[in-house]
Amino acid sequence: MKRSNSTLKAILDVILHDNPSTQDEIAEKLGLTRRYVTKLLQPLVKRGVVRRAYILDLKKFDEFSEMFDEEKTSREYAGAYLIKDMLKNMVEHVCKQFDMSFESFVNYNDEMANKALEMDYISNNMHEKVRSSVDTVISINPYSEFSKTMVFSEVAYDLERIADHTCHIANFVLNGCYEVDPEMLEVLNSMYLTSRKMVKYSMQGFLNEELDLKEKVMDYEEKIHELQKKALNNIAIQMAEDDVMDKDRSTYYLTLSRVVKAFERIGDISVEIIDTAGEFYRNIPRTTTPERFRRRSSE
């Protein structure tokens, strides 16, 4: 039963995103037989959840969402259901890209760095898929509760931005920079672990309506800000003590500073995501001032 449910979810995803005109198209897209597609869709076609050819009625889909054993949040409705699943997949992929990027940095490995950059193309495509699906949902009835679905496109864009920032980490290796000394690497490892947790908890808060995780995210935000100061101070000291400041050394310090900045920006974006969750579920207005500027004004 669980396998057929996951296959049905994949079929509905194709209908929502690709607008197929026949069951043959759906079967070919997913590598299934037309007969199996017909079998899974038949109950939904009879109830009007799926209409020929082939449109998903998101309002009627609510009646069937229980079959997927997913716990609904307070703002859950059919327009959000399938797109949230895309976001879950996207954050898993972006986190793997983040891990691969930093692993290539630690091991100074060109092959791993290239793999991390290749993963960024998939991150971009996943964002585009969410954006396109959101547009489809809103076009059904832009004045209904579906209009709230726009926020999913914003979060997908935030995840794409996080993926882009991890590219700076992988590019450090590919730019032929010097390996980082152990003391600096220890600080950067702490920045990686901290920002990685921020991504995890902010998305967990958004996807599961766990808004109490904001306190944890903000604690980590303060920590990463402190680590950033320490890292930049280390770079300044190394530059002052460096006897040779040729083009290669200048490139090294510039690229290393970008790596430090990448961790900080990933943290900032994570704060934006958890703020978005507060607005989405509880109508708590998001501040228009970016987190990094809020910090400076409070110091």
C-alpha positions as CSV (number, residue, x, y, z in Angstrom):
1,M,0.0,0.0,0.0
2,K,2.8,2.4,0.9
3,R,4.5,1.8,-2.5
4,S,1.3,2.5,-4.4
5,N,0.8,5.6,-2.4
6,S,4.2,6.9,-3.3
7,T,3.7,6.1,-6.9
8,L,0.3,7.9,-6.9
9,K,2.0,11.0,-5.4
10,A,4.5,10.9,-8.3
11,I,1.7,10.6,-10.8
12,L,-0.1,13.6,-9.2
13,D,3.2,15.5,-9.3
14,V,3.5,14.9,-13.0
15,I,-0.2,16.1,-13.5
16,L,0.4,19.2,-11.5
17,H,3.7,20.2,-13.0
18,D,3.8,18.8,-16.6
19,N,0.1,19.0,-17.6
20,P,0.0,15.7,-19.5
21,S,-2.9,15.2,-22.0
22,T,-2.9,11.3,-21.8
23,Q,-2.2,8.5,-19.4
24,D,0.4,7.3,-21.9
25,E,2.4,10.5,-21.3
26,I,2.2,9.9,-17.5
27,A,3.3,6.3,-17.8
28,E,6.2,7.1,-20.1
29,K,7.4,9.9,-17.8
30,L,7.5,7.7,-14.7
31,G,8.5,4.4,-16.4
32,L,5.2,2.7,-15.5
33,T,2.6,0.8,-17.5
34,R,-0.5,2.6,-18.7
35,R,-2.6,-0.1,-17.0
36,Y,-1.0,0.6,-13.6
37,V,-1.5,4.4,-14.1
38,T,-5.1,3.8,-14.9
39,K,-5.6,1.6,-11.9
40,L,-4.2,4.2,-9.5
41,L,-6.0,7.2,-11.0
42,Q,-9.4,5.5,-11.5
43,P,-10.8,6.2,-8.0
44,L,-9.7,9.9,-8.2
45,V,-11.2,10.3,-11.7
46,K,-14.5,8.9,-10.5
47,R,-14.7,11.3,-7.6
48,G,-13.7,14.3,-9.8
49,V,-10.3,14.8,-8.1
50,V,-8.5,14.3,-11.4
51,R,-10.3,15.6,-14.5
52,R,-9.5,14.7,-18.1
53,A,-7.1,15.5,-19.6
54,Y,-5.4,15.6,-17.0
55,I,-6.1,18.3,-14.4
56,L,-5.8,18.0,-10.6
57,D,-8.8,19.5,-8.7
58,L,-6.9,20.7,-5.6
59,K,-10.0,21.4,-3.6
60,K,-11.3,17.8,-4.0
61,F,-7.8,16.5,-3.5
62,D,-8.2,17.4,0.2
63,E,-10.6,14.4,0.6
64,F,-7.8,12.0,-0.4
65,S,-4.7,13.5,1.3
66,E,-5.2,11.3,4.4
67,M,-4.0,8.2,2.4
68,F,-0.5,9.5,2.4
69,D,-0.2,9.4,6.2
70,E,1.1,13.0,6.4
71,E,0.3,15.1,9.4
72,K,-1.3,18.4,8.4
73,T,-0.2,21.8,9.8
74,S,-2.7,24.5,10.6
75,R,-2.2,26.1,7.1
76,E,-2.3,22.8,5.2
77,Y,-4.5,22.5,2.2
78,A,-4.3,20.6,-1.1
79,G,-2.6,23.4,-2.9
80,A,0.3,23.2,-0.4
81,Y,0.4,19.5,0.0
82,L,2.3,18.4,-3.2
83,I,4.5,21.5,-3.3
84,K,5.6,20.9,0.3
85,D,6.8,17.5,-0.8
86,M,8.9,19.2,-3.4
87,L,10.4,21.5,-0.8
88,K,11.3,18.5,1.4
89,N,13.2,17.0,-1.5
90,M,14.8,20.2,-2.3
91,V,16.2,20.9,1.2
92,E,17.6,17.4,1.3
93,H,19.4,17.9,-1.9
94,V,20.7,21.4,-1.0
95,C,22.0,20.1,2.3
96,K,23.8,17.3,0.4
97,Q,25.3,19.9,-1.9
98,F,26.4,21.9,1.2
99,D,28.0,18.8,2.7
100,M,29.8,17.9,-0.5
101,S,31.1,21.5,-0.9
102,F,32.6,21.6,2.5
103,E,34.0,18.1,2.3
104,S,35.8,19.1,-0.9
105,F,37.1,22.1,1.0
106,V,38.4,20.1,3.9
107,N,40.0,17.5,1.7
108,Y,41.1,20.0,-1.0
109,N,39.6,17.7,-3.6
110,D,38.9,18.9,-7.1
111,E,36.7,16.0,-8.0
112,M,34.4,16.5,-5.0
113,A,34.3,20.3,-5.7
114,N,33.2,19.7,-9.3
115,K,30.5,17.3,-8.1
116,A,29.2,19.9,-5.7
117,L,28.9,22.4,-8.5
118,E,27.1,19.9,-10.7
119,M,24.6,19.4,-7.9
120,D,23.8,23.2,-8.1
121,Y,22.2,22.7,-11.5
122,I,19.7,20.3,-9.9
123,S,19.1,22.8,-7.1
124,N,18.2,25.4,-9.7
125,N,15.9,23.0,-11.5
126,M,14.2,22.1,-8.3
127,H,13.5,25.8,-7.5
128,E,12.1,26.2,-11.0
129,K,9.8,23.2,-10.5
130,V,8.4,24.6,-7.3
131,R,8.0,28.1,-8.9
132,S,6.1,26.6,-11.8
133,S,3.9,24.5,-9.6
134,V,3.0,27.5,-7.4
135,D,2.1,29.4,-10.5
136,T,-0.2,26.6,-11.6
137,V,-1.9,26.4,-8.2
138,I,-2.5,30.1,-8.0
139,S,-3.8,30.3,-11.6
140,I,-6.6,27.9,-10.5
141,N,-8.1,30.6,-8.2
142,P,-5.8,33.5,-7.3
143,Y,-8.4,34.9,-4.8
144,S,-8.7,31.8,-2.7
145,E,-6.5,30.3,0.1
146,F,-4.2,29.1,-2.8
147,S,-2.7,32.6,-2.9
148,K,-0.8,31.8,0.2
149,T,1.0,29.1,-1.8
150,M,3.2,31.9,-3.1
151,V,5.3,31.7,0.0
152,F,6.6,28.2,-1.1
153,S,8.1,29.8,-4.1
154,E,9.9,32.3,-1.8
155,V,11.3,29.5,0.3
156,A,12.4,27.6,-2.7
157,Y,14.2,30.7,-3.9
158,D,15.9,31.0,-0.4
159,L,17.1,27.4,-0.7
160,E,18.5,28.1,-4.2
161,R,20.4,31.1,-2.7
162,I,21.8,28.8,0.0
163,A,22.9,26.4,-2.8
164,D,24.6,29.3,-4.6
165,H,26.5,30.3,-1.5
166,T,27.8,26.8,-1.1
167,C,29.4,27.1,-4.5
168,H,31.8,29.7,-3.1
169,I,33.1,27.0,-0.8
170,A,33.7,24.5,-3.7
171,N,35.1,27.2,-5.9
172,F,37.9,27.9,-3.3
173,V,39.3,24.5,-4.2
174,L,38.9,24.9,-8.0
175,N,40.5,28.3,-8.0
176,G,43.8,26.7,-7.0
177,C,44.1,28.4,-3.7
178,Y,46.5,27.3,-1.0
179,E,45.2,24.8,1.6
180,V,43.9,26.4,4.8
181,D,46.0,26.1,8.0
182,P,44.6,24.0,10.9
183,E,43.6,26.9,13.1
184,M,41.6,28.6,10.4
185,L,40.1,25.3,9.3
186,E,38.8,24.7,12.9
187,V,36.9,28.0,12.9
188,L,35.5,27.3,9.4
189,N,34.4,23.8,10.5
190,S,32.5,25.4,13.4
191,M,30.9,27.9,10.9
192,Y,29.9,25.0,8.7
193,L,28.3,23.0,11.5
194,T,26.5,26.0,12.8
195,S,25.1,27.2,9.5
196,R,24.2,23.6,8.5
197,K,22.1,23.3,11.7
198,M,20.4,26.7,11.0
199,V,19.3,25.4,7.6
200,K,18.0,22.2,9.1
201,Y,16.0,23.8,11.9
202,S,14.6,26.7,9.9
203,M,13.2,24.3,7.2
204,Q,11.9,22.0,9.9
205,G,10.2,24.9,11.5
206,F,8.6,25.9,8.1
207,L,7.6,22.5,6.9
208,N,6.2,21.2,10.2
209,E,5.0,24.4,11.8
210,E,7.5,24.1,14.6
211,L,7.9,27.8,15.3
212,D,9.5,27.2,18.7
213,L,12.7,26.3,16.7
214,K,13.1,30.0,16.0
215,E,14.8,30.5,19.3
216,K,17.3,27.8,18.5
217,V,18.0,29.3,15.0
218,M,18.6,32.7,16.6
219,D,21.0,31.3,19.1
220,Y,23.0,29.7,16.3
221,E,22.8,33.0,14.4
222,E,24.5,34.8,17.2
223,K,27.2,32.1,17.3
224,I,27.9,32.2,13.6
225,H,28.3,36.0,13.8
226,E,30.9,35.6,16.5
227,L,32.7,32.9,14.4
228,Q,32.7,35.2,11.4
229,K,34.5,37.9,13.4
230,K,37.0,35.4,14.6
231,A,37.6,34.1,11.0
232,L,38.0,37.5,9.5
233,N,40.4,38.5,12.4
234,N,42.5,35.4,11.6
235,I,42.6,36.4,7.9
236,A,43.7,40.0,8.8
237,I,46.5,38.7,11.1
238,Q,47.7,36.3,8.4
239,M,47.8,39.1,5.8
240,A,49.7,41.3,8.2
241,E,52.3,38.6,8.8
242,D,52.6,37.5,5.2
243,D,56.0,38.5,3.8
244,V,55.0,37.8,0.2
245,M,51.8,39.5,-1.1
246,D,51.7,38.5,-4.8
247,K,48.7,37.9,-7.0
248,D,48.3,34.3,-5.8
249,R,48.3,35.3,-2.1
250,S,45.8,38.1,-2.7
251,T,43.5,35.7,-4.5
252,Y,43.8,33.2,-1.6
253,Y,42.7,35.8,1.0
254,L,39.9,37.2,-1.2
255,T,38.5,33.7,-1.9
256,L,38.8,32.7,1.7
257,S,36.9,35.8,2.8
258,R,34.1,34.7,0.4
259,V,34.0,31.3,2.0
260,V,33.6,33.0,5.4
261,K,30.9,35.3,4.0
262,A,29.1,32.3,2.5
263,F,28.6,30.7,5.9
264,E,27.3,34.0,7.3
265,R,24.8,34.5,4.4
266,I,23.5,30.9,4.7
267,G,22.8,31.7,8.3
268,D,21.0,34.9,7.4
269,I,18.9,33.2,4.8
270,S,17.9,30.5,7.4
271,V,16.7,33.3,9.7
272,E,14.6,34.6,6.8
273,I,13.0,31.2,6.3
274,I,12.0,30.8,10.0
275,D,10.6,34.4,9.9
276,T,8.6,33.4,6.8
277,A,7.2,30.4,8.8
278,G,6.0,32.8,11.5
279,E,4.2,34.9,8.9
280,F,2.7,32.0,7.1
281,Y,1.3,30.1,10.1
282,R,0.7,32.9,12.6
283,N,0.5,36.1,10.5
284,I,3.6,37.5,12.4
285,P,4.9,40.2,10.0
286,R,8.4,39.7,8.7
287,T,10.7,42.6,9.2
288,T,11.8,44.4,6.0
289,T,15.3,44.9,7.5
290,P,17.8,42.1,6.6
291,E,19.1,40.2,9.6
292,R,22.7,41.3,9.2
293,F,21.6,45.0,9.3
294,R,19.5,44.3,12.4
295,R,22.5,43.0,14.1
296,R,24.6,46.0,13.3
297,S,22.0,48.4,14.6
298,S,21.8,46.6,17.9
299,E,25.6,46.6,18.5
